[in-house]
Amino acid sequence: MKHRPNKLKTLIFASCVASMPLAGTLAYAQSNTSTTMAHKKHATRKASSIETQIQQMQQEFQQQQEQIDQLKQQLKTREQQLQQAQDAAQQAQQAAQQAQSQAKAQAQAAQQATTQNTQAYTNLQQAVQNVQADTAQVKAAITTVRQNDEGMRENYAHPIAMKYRDVYITPGGFLAAETVDRQRATGGGLNTPFNSIPFNNSALGKQNEFVATGRQSRITLLAEGRYDTATIGGYYEADFLSAGTTSNNNESNSYTLRQRQMWARYQNVNGLTVVGGQMWSFLTLDTVGMENRYEAIPLTIDPQYVPGFIWTRQYGFRVYKNLFDKKMFAGVALENPQTTFGGQGFSNNFVLGTAGNPGGLLNPATNYSINMAPDVIAKVSFEPGFGHYEIAGIATFLRDRVYPDASTKSATGAYNDKKVAGGIDAAAWLPFHKGLYNFGLRGLYGQSVGRYGAGGLPDSTVHPDGTLAPLHNTVALFSAEIHPGKWDLYEYYGGDYAGRAAYVNAAGQPVGYGSYAFSNSGCETETVPSSSPYGPGGPANCANDTRAIVNETVGFWYNFYRGSKGKLVYGMQYNNAQRKIWSGIGGLQPKATDNMFWTSFRYYIP
């Protein structure tokens, strides 16, 4: 496009050159005309030819002029397009410069924001680490596992703890004023000896029994501290449901302090826990994992709870770990053993234990079995997302000393008889609507596990030769608890069972537990006192071997106040307990029934 103006100039120059012969020709013709007329004719013809050439040249010039005009118009159009292109390029350059400036500003802003975010993240990370460190210490003192407002349950949620050095100390417990009124007297206190409920027509069965006491008032203390990646601490719990040699109800009602729980614990961040001391049995249903102090204890006022409840509070040493992000827990425990004995008709050809030796700091008024090994309990718990489920197994090791020649007063041939027994346990705890409704099922079945039931049934008897005969035992309980507003309502139905073990010795006499040949004919007959004034007569001709204790209890707690100042509650409980006896001669199978009613007024320390 830059060469087009030169082409235009070339065309103009060519046109001028072409016109020069025409001007010369005209001058020459004029000169010839004035010189001679002779050639006039020839000149005329020649002029005509020149005129024709001129016309042709004019036409060509006209065409060239038109081409020149077209070229000018094209040149103008090209110049306009060039100007537009230059303007567009200039605008594009300006837009690019503006975009570059904006991008640079945005990059600077982004860089500044990145720097600020990096600093903020660093600060936040540091703050999170600080919070985690603080939380770890607080968590050691305030364990906020599942608190579904379970009312008076003994899985006490942590209140705010006091700090002593690096240890968090949480005091607790409650002060209680409580009563019980039984239809038939047991000769007991606030707690019910279910296996001693009297028959209706016995001396005690014809009298009601009223007891008022503050002995269940409780003292608790939790101490926990953080050490490296673990929490260490311990728990103490005591009440006054113990009687010393001088304790009575005459004036001061001075009963002794007793140990309920005393244990030490190590728990690391990986979920490994080691606990040792006196505590609830590993067989007792938990509501959260395998955590101590979160056992599903019945809400009853009766400190013996209800038949069907699986429990002991005794020495235990347990190790357990949470698995699969706290969806599963597995552990094993060693616990203090004891053999509870029942039956009759046996000879003095064996020994199972002895009365307590005061020199060994045992109660001389109580019998203790002589044990060779601890009870071993293994348990697995599951928390898949709804509910808490447990499966456990227990192994017990029994032993007595057998004297085959005891009838001749000779210890010749005496030997130790050993038996291994045990059972399986399964349980489920089902909370609905964040603990507003709680339902529980638990059961234990096996041999020689009777002492783990609240009914107090025996777990062993003997064969006629003095060797041990483990009894089949079953313990089962259904529970329902509701916590609407200030109320805690509950119902429990369950029972304990001890199997029959009937034998006949060489003399043809019945031996064992619940024999068909035992007599129950006098169970419903009142007898004269055995001594006065504190010896009501016991039934005669009454084998009295309990087959099962069936129990149904309902009750409530009302919370007058529950807050930072503690908790003030009032409760009532009704219990219907039936003790069913193994049938004896003639199929006689008496039954003892007791209706009981408790009240309680408590203040819980915050």
Buried (B, 14 or more C-beta within 10 A) or exposed (E): EEEEEEEBEEEEEEBEEEEEEEEEBEEEBEEBBEEEEEEEEEBEEBBEEBEEEBEEBEEEBEEBEEEBEEBEEEBEEEEEEEEEEEEEEEEEEEEEEEEEEEEEEEEEEEEEEEEEEEEEEEEEEEEEEEEEEEEEBBBBBBBEBBBBBBBBBBBBBBBEBEEEEEBBBBBBBBBBBBBBBBBBBBEBBBBBEBBBBBBBEBBBBBEEBEBEBBBBBBBBBBBBBBEEEBBBBBBBBBBBBBBEEEBEEEEEEEBEEEEBBBBEBBBBEEBBBBBBBBBBBBBBBBBBBBBBBBBBBBBBBBBBBBBBBBBBBBBBBBBBBBBEEEEBBBBBBBBBBBBBBBBBBBBEBBBBBEEBEEEEEBEEEEBBBEBEBBBBBBBBBBBEEEBBBBEBBBBBBBBBBBBBEBEEEEEEEBEEBEBEBBBEBBBBBBBEEEBBBBBBBBBBBBBBBBBBBBBBBBBBBBBBBBBBBBBBBBBBBBBBBBBEEEEBBBBBBBBBBBBBBBBBBEEEBBBBBBBEBBBBBBBBBBBEEEEEEEEBBBBEBBBBBBBBBBBBBBBBBBBEEBEEEBBBBBBBBEBBBBBBBBBBBEEBEBBBBBEBBBBBBBBBBE
